[in-house]
Amino acid sequence: MQDNQSKLKVLLNKVPEVTIFFWIIKILCTTVGETFADFLNFNLGFGLTLTTILMGVAFFIILFFQFRTTKYVPAIYWTTVVLISVFGTLVTDNVTDGMGIPLEFSTAFFSVLLGLTFLFWYLSEKTLSIHSIFTRKRELFYWLTILFTFALGTAVGDLFSEQLGFGYFKTGITVILIIGCIFLAFKMKLDGILSFWIAYILTRPLGASLGDYLSQPKVNGGLGLGTTVTSVIFLVAILAIIVFLAVTKIDINRKIETTETNKTNVIKKNVLTQTIVTLCIFLVVGIGGYTWRSNSIVSETIDSQATLGGQLTGFVTIENDMLKNVNSNNFTAAKKGADNLETQWDSSEAKLRKINGTTWTKIDGTIDIVLASVRSSNPDVNKSKTALSNSLSVLNGANKSGSKISSSTTLSGQLTEFSTIENDMLKNINSNDFASIKQEADVLETKWDSSEPRLRKIDGTTWTKIDGTIDIVLASVRSSNHNANKCKTALNNSLSVINKANK
């Protein structure tokens, strides 16, 4: 009797049973991860960095409560999933857009991290089953795995849908077909744990495709609901399902699971073989598809033109029209232009990025700032003008020459505009004109952020040093209690570093 009790244990599992509701709410959470991040970043104008910080803080707070619970609580668990979906998406976006790291590298990087997490989880616990999340260690492995699945799913989805030009619709259909194949394989004795985690990763690009289809304008092939409406609809749907699950309790795992880990060697070898074969299939198909599409893009590029010269006229036209609408305070038309700009830019990414990745990254950064400023819930005319003017300057420069924006290996001569802006700010401080100073601070921040990928690549150490002095400048001039002496000190220190690097 005592021996039987040592082998069997009723587990108080902290994650839900895998039912149809599990997958529905998972896809809904994934879609929210895509649309809500865009809503905060662009519509509210928070920007990528601030959005990531806010969502990161919110995620770790709710994760704290998730760890504090002693059983599965639908509201806490699914709120954690919603926030980790947003945060995981933003992690990849920061790696790609903020740090300028290629999607190929981030895909490989997150794949390795996910693989190592699975490996250490199995070596420690001898199982990867989600039916046995009843210790702190297993729960830690579980949420770390979930985070990396969202980050990896975002990287893979963006790589194929955007960079390789497949588009979200084709990517979404492809993912559905792959999940269907996994389901059939599961019915034909593919290991259940392996099937679960593959499907869990793939629902990320599927949810992103769904979110994009619902939020994109009708002229661009979507339903035109926008990120705000789409986020609200899905959040309400998630809330409704959570309430339903809390009342019915149909997703509470009541299984009795054996804690005995002495499985037969035959079963272990079978699962190991299935895992290796499945990984090989995904590697062959994934790398093969990537190589085929990349070669096709290279062929198209060679057939058309080897530089960006003359290929950016359409984007210049769109932004000039947006600038006219901003000048006339017609933000309704400017926002429509932003939708068109984003769609055209994303659809052209595969070809343009292949021609000149450095210049593409530079332009992409300025366009992100344009979209955020124009789509803000309270758009500022001056900020929008500055963002558009800066973006047009970069676009026109690349469109005329087609060459890289800068092939220099030093920052010398490339920091003049920042020195000019800070000198103007210093003059306004001497005249106590803090209204103008704050406007110039916005310009400084916008131009510095948009120049980051290029300048940081030239000299990362110096860039980091200058970035630190600029942060102090922005904080001092934007303070609610202005201190002229502190502002002067911050500006003089920053100018000293900038001028030294600029010589």
LUMBA-616777 format. One record per residue (C-alpha): residue in one letter; residue number from 0; x, y, z. Coordinates in steps of 0.05 Angstrom, whole numbers, padded with zeros to 5 digits. Layout:
N
(site a, NUM, (X, Y, Z))
...
This chain:
503
(site m, 0, (00000, 00000, 00000))
(site q, 1, (00055, 00049, 00019))
(site d, 2, (00094, 00030, -00044))
(site n, 3, (00033, 00045, -00087))
(site q, 4, (00025, 00112, -00053))
(site s, 5, (00097, 00130, -00068))
(site k, 6, (00085, 00116, -00142))
(site l, 7, (00019, 00153, -00149))
(site k, 8, (00003, 00223, -00129))
(site v, 9, (-00055, 00269, -00143))
(site l, 10, (-00022, 00331, -00171))
(site l, 11, (-00047, 00400, -00157))
(site n, 12, (-00028, 00424, -00227))
(site k, 13, (-00018, 00499, -00239))
(site v, 14, (-00034, 00499, -00313))
(site p, 15, (-00099, 00482, -00348))
(site e, 16, (-00120, 00418, -00383))
(site v, 17, (-00108, 00420, -00458))
(site t, 18, (-00177, 00426, -00488))
(site i, 19, (-00205, 00462, -00549))
(site f, 20, (-00214, 00523, -00504))
(site f, 21, (-00140, 00521, -00488))
(site w, 22, (-00122, 00528, -00562))
(site i, 23, (-00175, 00581, -00576))
(site i, 24, (-00153, 00626, -00519))
(site k, 25, (-00080, 00614, -00537))
(site i, 26, (-00091, 00639, -00608))
(site l, 27, (-00131, 00698, -00581))
(site c, 28, (-00074, 00715, -00533))
(site t, 29, (-00024, 00710, -00590))
(site t, 30, (-00065, 00758, -00633))
(site v, 31, (-00069, 00807, -00576))
(site g, 32, (00006, 00802, -00569))
(site e, 33, (00013, 00827, -00640))
(site t, 34, (-00042, 00881, -00641))
(site f, 35, (-00036, 00908, -00570))
(site a, 36, (00039, 00918, -00577))
(site d, 37, (00026, 00958, -00641))
(site f, 38, (-00030, 00997, -00606))
(site l, 39, (00016, 01020, -00550))
(site n, 40, (00076, 01031, -00595))
(site f, 41, (00042, 01068, -00652))
(site n, 42, (-00028, 01090, -00633))
(site l, 43, (-00009, 01117, -00565))
(site g, 44, (00060, 01137, -00588))
(site f, 45, (00097, 01103, -00531))
(site g, 46, (00152, 01078, -00576))
(site l, 47, (00184, 01009, -00576))
(site t, 48, (00229, 01019, -00516))
(site l, 49, (00176, 01048, -00468))
(site t, 50, (00124, 00997, -00491))
(site t, 51, (00173, 00940, -00476))
(site i, 52, (00189, 00968, -00407))
(site l, 53, (00116, 00976, -00389))
(site m, 54, (00096, 00907, -00413))
(site g, 55, (00157, 00876, -00381))
(site v, 56, (00139, 00906, -00313))
(site a, 57, (00066, 00885, -00320))
(site f, 58, (00087, 00814, -00340))
(site f, 59, (00134, 00804, -00281))
(site i, 60, (00082, 00831, -00232))
(site i, 61, (00029, 00782, -00255))
(site l, 62, (00081, 00726, -00258))
(site f, 63, (00095, 00740, -00185))
(site f, 64, (00022, 00727, -00168))
(site q, 65, (00022, 00665, -00213))
(site f, 66, (00079, 00636, -00173))
(site r, 67, (00045, 00654, -00107))
(site t, 68, (-00017, 00613, -00124))
(site t, 69, (-00020, 00540, -00102))
(site k, 70, (-00065, 00517, -00158))
(site y, 71, (-00089, 00535, -00227))
(site v, 72, (-00129, 00601, -00226))
(site p, 73, (-00157, 00617, -00295))
(site a, 74, (-00156, 00693, -00288))
(site i, 75, (-00084, 00696, -00263))
(site y, 76, (-00058, 00643, -00311))
(site w, 77, (-00088, 00671, -00375))
(site t, 78, (-00071, 00743, -00356))
(site t, 79, (00001, 00718, -00350))
(site v, 80, (-00004, 00687, -00420))
(site v, 81, (-00032, 00751, -00450))
(site l, 82, (00024, 00793, -00420))
(site i, 83, (00079, 00743, -00438))
(site s, 84, (00053, 00742, -00510))
(site v, 85, (00059, 00817, -00514))
(site f, 86, (00127, 00818, -00479))
(site g, 87, (00154, 00759, -00520))
(site t, 88, (00134, 00795, -00584))
(site l, 89, (00168, 00859, -00561))
(site v, 90, (00232, 00822, -00543))
(site t, 91, (00240, 00799, -00615))
(site d, 92, (00219, 00868, -00642))
(site n, 93, (00273, 00900, -00599))
(site v, 94, (00326, 00851, -00622))
(site t, 95, (00307, 00862, -00695))
(site d, 96, (00286, 00936, -00698))
(site g, 97, (00322, 00965, -00638))
(site m, 98, (00388, 00928, -00644))
(site g, 99, (00387, 00916, -00718))
(site i, 100, (00401, 00842, -00712))
(site p, 101, (00379, 00801, -00773))
(site l, 102, (00317, 00757, -00765))
(site e, 103, (00359, 00697, -00787))
(site f, 104, (00404, 00706, -00727))
(site s, 105, (00347, 00718, -00677))
(site t, 106, (00310, 00657, -00704))
(site a, 107, (00372, 00614, -00692))
(site f, 108, (00386, 00647, -00625))
(site f, 109, (00316, 00636, -00596))
(site s, 110, (00316, 00565, -00625))
(site v, 111, (00379, 00549, -00586))
(site l, 112, (00352, 00581, -00522))
(site l, 113, (00287, 00542, -00528))
(site g, 114, (00325, 00478, -00542))
(site l, 115, (00370, 00488, -00482))
(site t, 116, (00310, 00503, -00438))
(site f, 117, (00277, 00437, -00459))
(site l, 118, (00343, 00400, -00448))
(site f, 119, (00355, 00426, -00378))
(site w, 120, (00282, 00418, -00360))
(site y, 121, (00284, 00344, -00381))
(site l, 122, (00351, 00330, -00348))
(site s, 123, (00325, 00360, -00283))
(site e, 124, (00254, 00333, -00282))
(site k, 125, (00255, 00274, -00331))
(site t, 126, (00192, 00300, -00364))
(site l, 127, (00168, 00359, -00406))
(site s, 128, (00094, 00345, -00392))
(site i, 129, (00050, 00404, -00374))
(site h, 130, (00008, 00357, -00333))
(site s, 131, (00060, 00358, -00278))
(site i, 132, (00072, 00432, -00264))
(site f, 133, (00068, 00428, -00189))
(site t, 134, (00136, 00452, -00164))
(site r, 135, (00170, 00520, -00168))
(site k, 136, (00226, 00491, -00211))
(site r, 137, (00179, 00461, -00262))
(site e, 138, (00138, 00524, -00264))
(site l, 139, (00200, 00565, -00276))
(site f, 140, (00220, 00520, -00334))
(site y, 141, (00149, 00523, -00360))
(site w, 142, (00144, 00599, -00364))
(site l, 143, (00214, 00607, -00391))
(site t, 144, (00195, 00558, -00446))
(site i, 145, (00131, 00597, -00460))
(site l, 146, (00171, 00662, -00466))
(site f, 147, (00220, 00632, -00516))
(site t, 148, (00163, 00601, -00557))
(site f, 149, (00132, 00670, -00566))
(site a, 150, (00199, 00702, -00583))
(site l, 151, (00217, 00646, -00632))
(site g, 152, (00147, 00645, -00663))
(site t, 153, (00152, 00720, -00674))
(site a, 154, (00221, 00715, -00706))
(site v, 155, (00201, 00657, -00752))
(site g, 156, (00136, 00690, -00771))
(site d, 157, (00168, 00757, -00787))
(site l, 158, (00225, 00723, -00825))
(site f, 159, (00179, 00687, -00873))
(site s, 160, (00121, 00735, -00877))
(site e, 161, (00159, 00801, -00881))
(site q, 162, (00233, 00791, -00898))
(site l, 163, (00221, 00735, -00948))
(site g, 164, (00158, 00768, -00974))
(site f, 165, (00108, 00711, -00965))
(site g, 166, (00059, 00757, -00931))
(site y, 167, (00017, 00742, -00869))
(site f, 168, (-00040, 00709, -00906))
(site k, 169, (00004, 00657, -00940))
(site t, 170, (00045, 00647, -00877))
(site g, 171, (-00020, 00637, -00837))
(site i, 172, (-00047, 00585, -00886))
(site t, 173, (00020, 00549, -00886))
(site v, 174, (00020, 00547, -00809))
(site i, 175, (-00051, 00519, -00809))
(site l, 176, (-00030, 00464, -00857))
(site i, 177, (00031, 00447, -00814))
(site i, 178, (-00011, 00444, -00750))
(site g, 179, (-00060, 00399, -00787))
(site c, 180, (-00003, 00352, -00806))
(site i, 181, (00021, 00352, -00733))
(site f, 182, (-00050, 00334, -00710))
(site l, 183, (-00053, 00276, -00759))
(site a, 184, (00015, 00253, -00737))
(site f, 185, (-00008, 00256, -00665))
(site k, 186, (-00068, 00212, -00682))
(site m, 187, (-00017, 00164, -00714))
(site k, 188, (00022, 00158, -00649))
(site l, 189, (00068, 00219, -00651))
(site d, 190, (00088, 00233, -00579))
(site g, 191, (00036, 00278, -00546))
(site i, 192, (00086, 00323, -00510))
(site l, 193, (00126, 00334, -00574))
(site s, 194, (00061, 00349, -00613))
(site f, 195, (00038, 00398, -00560))
(site w, 196, (00102, 00441, -00560))
(site i, 197, (00106, 00443, -00636))
(site a, 198, (00034, 00467, -00641))
(site y, 199, (00046, 00517, -00584))
(site i, 200, (00104, 00549, -00623))
(site l, 201, (00065, 00550, -00688))
(site t, 202, (00004, 00585, -00659))
(site r, 203, (00046, 00648, -00652))
(site p, 204, (00053, 00663, -00727))
(site l, 205, (-00018, 00638, -00737))
(site g, 206, (-00045, 00688, -00686))
(site a, 207, (-00002, 00743, -00717))
(site s, 208, (-00031, 00729, -00785))
(site l, 209, (-00102, 00732, -00758))
(site g, 210, (-00088, 00798, -00722))
(site d, 211, (-00057, 00828, -00784))
(site y, 212, (-00116, 00806, -00827))
(site l, 213, (-00167, 00837, -00780))
(site s, 214, (-00130, 00902, -00766))
(site q, 215, (-00103, 00919, -00836))
(site p, 216, (-00144, 00968, -00880))
(site k, 217, (-00192, 00938, -00932))
(site v, 218, (-00152, 00968, -00989))
(site n, 219, (-00093, 00926, -00965))
(site g, 220, (-00132, 00861, -00962))
(site g, 221, (-00153, 00864, -00889))
(site l, 222, (-00219, 00876, -00854))
(site g, 223, (-00199, 00946, -00832))
(site l, 224, (-00216, 00939, -00759))
(site g, 225, (-00151, 00971, -00736))
(site t, 226, (-00106, 00951, -00678))
(site t, 227, (-00150, 00985, -00626))
(site v, 228, (-00216, 00950, -00644))
(site t, 229, (-00181, 00884, -00657))
(site s, 230, (-00147, 00886, -00589))
(site v, 231, (-00212, 00904, -00553))
(site i, 232, (-00251, 00849, -00588))
(site f, 233, (-00200, 00796, -00571))
(site l, 234, (-00190, 00819, -00500))
(site v, 235, (-00266, 00816, -00489))
(site a, 236, (-00267, 00746, -00520))
(site i, 237, (-00210, 00724, -00475))
(site l, 238, (-00246, 00752, -00413))
(site a, 239, (-00310, 00716, -00432))
(site i, 240, (-00275, 00650, -00440))
(site i, 241, (-00237, 00660, -00374))
(site v, 242, (-00303, 00672, -00338))
(site f, 243, (-00333, 00610, -00372))
(site l, 244, (-00274, 00567, -00351))
(site a, 245, (-00274, 00594, -00280))
(site v, 246, (-00348, 00577, -00273))
(site t, 247, (-00349, 00509, -00307))
(site k, 248, (-00279, 00487, -00285))
(site i, 249, (-00275, 00442, -00346))
(site d, 250, (-00202, 00459, -00357))
(site i, 251, (-00178, 00438, -00287))
(site n, 252, (-00132, 00379, -00292))
(site r, 253, (-00160, 00323, -00248))
(site k, 254, (-00115, 00269, -00275))
(site i, 255, (-00076, 00224, -00229))
(site e, 256, (-00006, 00222, -00255))
(site t, 257, (00049, 00175, -00235))
(site t, 258, (00111, 00207, -00207))
(site e, 259, (00151, 00145, -00225))
(site t, 260, (00201, 00165, -00278))
(site n, 261, (00228, 00094, -00291))
(site k, 262, (00200, 00088, -00361))
(site t, 263, (00221, 00031, -00407))
(site n, 264, (00279, 00042, -00453))
(site v, 265, (00235, 00025, -00512))
(site i, 266, (00189, 00084, -00500))
(site k, 267, (00247, 00132, -00488))
(site k, 268, (00282, 00111, -00552))
(site n, 269, (00217, 00117, -00591))
(site v, 270, (00205, 00189, -00566))
(site l, 271, (00278, 00207, -00579))
(site t, 272, (00274, 00180, -00650))
(site q, 273, (00209, 00218, -00663))
(site t, 274, (00240, 00283, -00637))
(site i, 275, (00302, 00276, -00680))
(site v, 276, (00262, 00259, -00743))
(site t, 277, (00214, 00317, -00731))
(site l, 278, (00270, 00366, -00720))
(site c, 279, (00305, 00343, -00783))
(site i, 280, (00241, 00351, -00824))
(site f, 281, (00231, 00422, -00798))
(site l, 282, (00304, 00440, -00810))
(site v, 283, (00303, 00413, -00881))
(site v, 284, (00237, 00445, -00900))
(site g, 285, (00251, 00510, -00863))
(site i, 286, (00322, 00520, -00889))
(site g, 287, (00303, 00495, -00958))
(site g, 288, (00244, 00544, -00962))
(site y, 289, (00288, 00600, -00937))
(site t, 290, (00343, 00585, -00988))
(site w, 291, (00294, 00578, -01046))
(site r, 292, (00259, 00644, -01029))
(site s, 293, (00324, 00681, -01017))
(site n, 294, (00351, 00658, -01085))
(site s, 295, (00286, 00680, -01118))
(site i, 296, (00293, 00749, -01086))
(site v, 297, (00366, 00754, -01108))
(site s, 298, (00346, 00736, -01178))
(site e, 299, (00291, 00789, -01179))
(site t, 300, (00341, 00840, -01151))
(site i, 301, (00392, 00825, -01205))
(site d, 302, (00339, 00829, -01259))
(site s, 303, (00315, 00897, -01234))
(site q, 304, (00371, 00938, -01203))
(site a, 305, (00429, 00928, -01155))
(site t, 306, (00419, 00994, -01116))
(site l, 307, (00361, 01030, -01083))
(site g, 308, (00370, 01090, -01130))
(site g, 309, (00302, 01107, -01161))
(site q, 310, (00265, 01051, -01125))
(site l, 311, (00240, 01093, -01066))
(site t, 312, (00201, 01145, -01105))
(site g, 313, (00134, 01116, -01084))
(site f, 314, (00151, 01122, -01011))
(site v, 315, (00176, 01194, -01020))
(site t, 316, (00109, 01211, -01053))
(site i, 317, (00069, 01180, -00997))
(site e, 318, (00108, 01217, -00943))
(site n, 319, (00104, 01284, -00980))
(site d, 320, (00028, 01276, -00983))
(site m, 321, (00027, 01260, -00909))
(site l, 322, (00069, 01321, -00895))
(site k, 323, (00019, 01365, -00933))
(site n, 324, (-00038, 01335, -00892))
(site v, 325, (00000, 01346, -00827))
(site n, 326, (00013, 01419, -00846))
(site s, 327, (-00061, 01428, -00858))
(site n, 328, (-00076, 01391, -00792))
(site n, 329, (-00114, 01337, -00830))
(site f, 330, (-00092, 01277, -00788))
(site t, 331, (-00149, 01233, -00814))
(site a, 332, (-00118, 01235, -00883))
(site a, 333, (-00047, 01230, -00853))
(site k, 334, (-00066, 01166, -00816))
(site k, 335, (-00093, 01135, -00881))
(site g, 336, (-00027, 01153, -00913))
(site a, 337, (00009, 01119, -00855))
(site d, 338, (-00031, 01055, -00867))
(site n, 339, (-00012, 01057, -00940))
(site l, 340, (00061, 01072, -00924))
(site e, 341, (00066, 01014, -00875))
(site t, 342, (00034, 00965, -00923))
(site q, 343, (00076, 00985, -00983))
(site w, 344, (00140, 00986, -00942))
(site d, 345, (00127, 00917, -00911))
(site s, 346, (00109, 00886, -00979))
(site s, 347, (00173, 00914, -01009))
(site e, 348, (00218, 00893, -00951))
(site a, 349, (00241, 00827, -00981))
(site k, 350, (00269, 00860, -01045))
(site l, 351, (00295, 00925, -01016))
(site r, 352, (00328, 00894, -00956))
(site k, 353, (00365, 00845, -01001))
(site i, 354, (00392, 00903, -01043))
(site n, 355, (00420, 00943, -00985))
(site g, 356, (00405, 00918, -00915))
(site t, 357, (00442, 00975, -00880))
(site t, 358, (00403, 01030, -00916))
(site w, 359, (00338, 00992, -00909))
(site t, 360, (00347, 00988, -00833))
(site k, 361, (00361, 01062, -00830))
(site i, 362, (00298, 01080, -00870))
(site d, 363, (00257, 01029, -00831))
(site g, 364, (00275, 01064, -00766))
(site t, 365, (00252, 01132, -00792))
(site i, 366, (00187, 01103, -00819))
(site d, 367, (00172, 01071, -00751))
(site i, 368, (00178, 01140, -00719))
(site v, 369, (00133, 01170, -00772))
(site l, 370, (00079, 01117, -00760))
(site a, 371, (00083, 01127, -00685))
(site s, 372, (00078, 01202, -00688))
(site v, 373, (00021, 01206, -00738))
(site r, 374, (-00020, 01150, -00706))
(site s, 375, (-00014, 01177, -00636))
(site s, 376, (-00081, 01186, -00600))
(site n, 377, (-00060, 01259, -00590))
(site p, 378, (-00017, 01274, -00651))
(site d, 379, (00031, 01332, -00645))
(site v, 380, (00040, 01372, -00709))
(site n, 381, (00112, 01391, -00695))
(site k, 382, (00133, 01320, -00677))
(site s, 383, (00099, 01292, -00739))
(site k, 384, (00132, 01345, -00783))
(site t, 385, (00200, 01329, -00754))
(site a, 386, (00191, 01255, -00762))
(site l, 387, (00168, 01262, -00835))
(site s, 388, (00222, 01312, -00853))
(site n, 389, (00276, 01266, -00824))
(site s, 390, (00248, 01205, -00859))
(site l, 391, (00242, 01243, -00926))
(site s, 392, (00314, 01266, -00919))
(site v, 393, (00338, 01194, -00912))
(site l, 394, (00292, 01168, -00967))
(site n, 395, (00312, 01222, -01016))
(site g, 396, (00386, 01211, -01002))
(site a, 397, (00381, 01136, -01015))
(site n, 398, (00335, 01146, -01074))
(site k, 399, (00383, 01192, -01110))
(site s, 400, (00448, 01156, -01100))
(site g, 401, (00426, 01085, -01085))
(site s, 402, (00489, 01078, -01043))
(site k, 403, (00497, 01063, -00970))
(site i, 404, (00482, 01122, -00926))
(site s, 405, (00551, 01120, -00896))
(site s, 406, (00611, 01076, -00907))
(site s, 407, (00652, 01113, -00855))
(site t, 408, (00686, 01074, -00800))
(site t, 409, (00686, 01133, -00751))
(site l, 410, (00634, 01181, -00724))
(site s, 411, (00676, 01241, -00747))
(site g, 412, (00633, 01292, -00784))
(site q, 413, (00568, 01253, -00772))
(site l, 414, (00546, 01286, -00707))
(site t, 415, (00542, 01358, -00730))
(site e, 416, (00466, 01362, -00728))
(site f, 417, (00464, 01337, -00656))
(site s, 418, (00516, 01388, -00636))
(site t, 419, (00474, 01443, -00670))
(site i, 420, (00410, 01421, -00634))
(site e, 421, (00443, 01420, -00566))
(site n, 422, (00476, 01488, -00578))
(site d, 423, (00407, 01517, -00594))
(site m, 424, (00380, 01486, -00531))
(site l, 425, (00436, 01517, -00491))
(site k, 426, (00419, 01586, -00519))
(site n, 427, (00346, 01578, -00501))
(site i, 428, (00365, 01558, -00430))
(site n, 429, (00404, 01622, -00423))
(site s, 430, (00342, 01660, -00443))
(site n, 431, (00299, 01614, -00399))
(site d, 432, (00256, 01592, -00458))
(site f, 433, (00238, 01522, -00434))
(site a, 434, (00179, 01515, -00483))
(site s, 435, (00227, 01517, -00542))
(site i, 436, (00277, 01474, -00505))
(site k, 437, (00226, 01417, -00497))
(site q, 438, (00209, 01420, -00571))
(site e, 439, (00283, 01416, -00588))
(site a, 440, (00290, 01358, -00539))
(site d, 441, (00236, 01320, -00578))
(site v, 442, (00274, 01334, -00643))
(site l, 443, (00340, 01311, -00611))
(site e, 444, (00310, 01247, -00585))
(site t, 445, (00276, 01231, -00652))
(site k, 446, (00338, 01243, -00694))
(site w, 447, (00383, 01206, -00646))
(site d, 448, (00338, 01145, -00642))
(site s, 449, (00330, 01142, -00718))
(site s, 450, (00405, 01147, -00727))
(site e, 451, (00420, 01092, -00676))
(site p, 452, (00427, 01032, -00723))
(site r, 453, (00477, 01068, -00767))
(site l, 454, (00518, 01105, -00714))
(site r, 455, (00520, 01047, -00665))
(site k, 456, (00546, 01001, -00719))
(site i, 457, (00603, 01049, -00734))
(site d, 458, (00627, 01057, -00662))
(site g, 459, (00585, 01023, -00609))
(site t, 460, (00628, 01045, -00550))
(site t, 461, (00625, 01120, -00568))
(site w, 462, (00552, 01115, -00586))
(site t, 463, (00535, 01086, -00517))
(site k, 464, (00574, 01142, -00483))
(site i, 465, (00538, 01197, -00523))
(site d, 466, (00471, 01162, -00512))
(site g, 467, (00481, 01166, -00437))
(site t, 468, (00495, 01241, -00439))
(site i, 469, (00434, 01253, -00484))
(site d, 470, (00390, 01214, -00435))
(site i, 471, (00413, 01261, -00379))
(site v, 472, (00399, 01322, -00423))
(site l, 473, (00328, 01298, -00439))
(site a, 474, (00313, 01283, -00366))
(site s, 475, (00338, 01350, -00342))
(site v, 476, (00302, 01394, -00392))
(site r, 477, (00237, 01354, -00387))
(site s, 478, (00235, 01357, -00311))
(site s, 479, (00172, 01387, -00281))
(site n, 480, (00217, 01431, -00237))
(site h, 481, (00267, 01461, -00285))
(site n, 482, (00337, 01475, -00259))
(site a, 483, (00375, 01518, -00308))
(site n, 484, (00443, 01501, -00278))
(site k, 485, (00431, 01426, -00282))
(site c, 486, (00407, 01434, -00354))
(site k, 487, (00469, 01474, -00373))
(site t, 488, (00515, 01423, -00340))
(site a, 489, (00481, 01365, -00376))
(site l, 490, (00484, 01400, -00443))
(site n, 491, (00556, 01423, -00436))
(site n, 492, (00577, 01352, -00417))
(site s, 493, (00539, 01322, -00476))
(site l, 494, (00567, 01374, -00524))
(site s, 495, (00637, 01360, -00500))
(site v, 496, (00630, 01286, -00516))
(site i, 497, (00594, 01298, -00583))
(site n, 498, (00644, 01350, -00608))
(site k, 499, (00703, 01306, -00589))
(site a, 500, (00674, 01247, -00628))
(site n, 501, (00654, 01292, -00686))
(site k, 502, (00725, 01319, -00699))
